Amino acid sequence: MALKQERAEQTRRALLLAAAEVFDEFGYAGASITRILKRAGVTAGALYFHFGSKEDLAKAVMNSQPDTLVPLLAASGLQRLIDLTLVWSWQLQRDPLLRAGVRLTNEQASIGDSLNADPYEKFRGIMTSCLQGAREDGELQPGIEPTVVAEFVIAACTGMQMYSNVVSGRRDLPERTQQMWNLLLPGIAVPSVITRAEATPARGAAMMP
């Protein structure tokens, strides 16, 4: 039974990765089931066992975005939030699962009748938790609301990666992420944290697997 479950999970993972590659290359509209099956090397029956439709597969890719980032983090508090964005800035250049998730989140009007806020909500929860820890440790200035900051960072990163993609193919995204924190930290963090916080592209690169 354990071996059967392991094989099923391997198949699901293969489908998710293959779909991410195809969605990343062709977008939702251009990603046919046939193309995804060929890339994954599995049957249609295997796909529909794990995912009820192409839309369900796209949603799974969108919702997997945090899974490509959080396991690489080790710090706590405000540095953990900074590290999340640094890892994100590098992984967007190399991880098709994250890249496809971002593309699909931006292309949702073509996926279904209703918009799916789950990817943003997941990131908001993760970032809010980091900021709540930072507040408990005295890292934030008085009156700073973790949820408000989290939502701002999500919005800033969303627009920043779109702009970076147009002007540099996201190659300058780590530097832009550092610039974002250079502007944001003085408004939310106490002076001692600003001094020790690190938002350099090199820190993000060092966390890459």
N, C-alpha and C positions, 0 to 999 in steps of 0.2 A: 504493500500500500504506500509506504513512504517513497519507494522508487517511482511508483506511478505518479504520485503527487509532484515529485521532483521533475519528472519529464514534462508533466503538464505545465509547471511553472517555467521550465526552459522554453517550451513552445510559446507560451504567452509572452515571455521576454523577447524572444526572437521576432514575434509579430509586432510587438511594440517598437522595437528598434528599427525593423524594416519599414514600418509605417512612418516612423519619424523621419527616416531618410527620404522617403518618397514625398511626404508632406513638405519637408524642408525644400526639396528640389522643385516640386511642381505646384505647391499650394493645395488647398482642399479640393478645389474643382478639378484640378488636373491629376489628382492621385486616384487612379482606378484601383478597384479591388484586385483585378488581375495583375497589375503592376506590383502591388504590395505582396501578393502571394508569391510571385516569382522571386521577388527580392528576399522574402523570408524562407523560401524553399519548403512551404507547407501547403496542405490542401485547403480547399474552401471549407470543408467540414471542420478542420481544426480552428480556422478563424472564427467561424460562427459558434463554435463551442465556447470560446472565450469572450467574443465580442458580438453583440447582436446585429451590428450594422457598422458601416463606415463612420457614421456619426458617433457611435459609441467608442470606436477606436480612436477617433480624433479627440474626444473628450478625455479618454485615458491618457493620451499623449499630453494634452494641455495640463492635466492635473498632476502629472509626474514631475513637473518642473522643480519643485523643492527637493525632490529625491536626488537630483543631480548635484545639489549644492550642499545641503545640510550635513551629510556624512563627512565632508571635508573640513568642517569647522571644529575648532578646539577651544577658542577663547570664550569669555563670558561677557555679559553686560554690553556696554556700548561698542567695545572692540569686536564683539561677536557680530553685531549688526554691520559694522564697517566691513568685517571679513566676508560676510554674506554677499555684500555688493561687489567686493573685490573679486571673489571667486566667480560670481555671476559674470563680471565683465570679461574674464578670461574664458570661461566655459562657453559663452555664447559664440566664441570664435572657433571652438573645437568640438563641441558636443551636439550632434544632430538632434538628440532627444530634447534638449533645452531649446535649441534654435527652432525646432518645429513647434514646440509648445508655444513659444513667443509668437511665431508667425500665425498659428491657428487662432490664438487668443485675439490677434488683431484682425483676423479674417472671419470672425464669428458670424457675420451677417450671411455668409454663404454656407454655413454649416447647418443651421436649423432655424426654427421659428423664434426661439427664445435665446437671449444672450446668457452665457454662463460666466458668472462672476467668481466661481470657485477658485480658479488660479490666483486671482487677486486676494480673495479672502484667506487663502492658505498662507500667502506671503504676509498679509496683514497680521495674522495670528502669530507667526514666527517672529516677525519684527517687533510686534507689541510686547511679546514675552522678553525679548532682548532688552527693550527699553524699560520694562517694569523692573527687571533685574538691575539695570543701570540706576534707576531711581532709588531702589532699595539700598544700593551701595553708595549713594550720595554723589553719583556722577553727573546728574542732571541739574540744571538750574531750577530754582523754585518756580512752580506754576507750569512746568512743561508737561503736557499731556501725551503719554506714550502712543495712544491710538492716532492722535492727530499727526505726530511726527512720522509714524509708520506709514500712514496714508500719503503723506507728502513725499516720502522717499520712494514709495511705489510709483506714484505719478511722475516724479522726476526721472526715475530710472526708465520708465516706459517711454517717455518722450526722448530721453537722452540716447537710448539705444537706437531708436528710429532715425534720429538725426545722424548719429555716428554711422549707421549702416549706409546712409545715402552718401556721406562725404568721404568715408574711408573704408567701407566694408567692415566696420566695427573694429578696425585695427587700433584706433585711438581711444576705444572705450575705457580701458584701464586708466588712462590719463584723465579722461573726462570724469570718471568716477572719483578720482583723487580731487579734482577741482570742485566737484560737488561738495565733498566733505570739508574742504578748505573754507567754503562759504557757509556751510551749515553748522559746523561744530561751534563756532563762537556764539551762535544764537541759542544753543541747547545745552552745552556742556559747561561744567565748572572749569576754571583755568587749569587746575592740575591735570585734568583729563585731556584737555586740549594739548597740553605739553607732551603727554606720553602716548596719546593715540597715534596709531600708524595707519595711513591710508595710501601708502605708496603702491604703484603697480608691482614692484618687486616683491612685496609681501604677498600679494595675490598669486603671483607666478610661483612662489615657493610652496604654496598650498596645493598646486595642481598635482593630480595623481600621475 
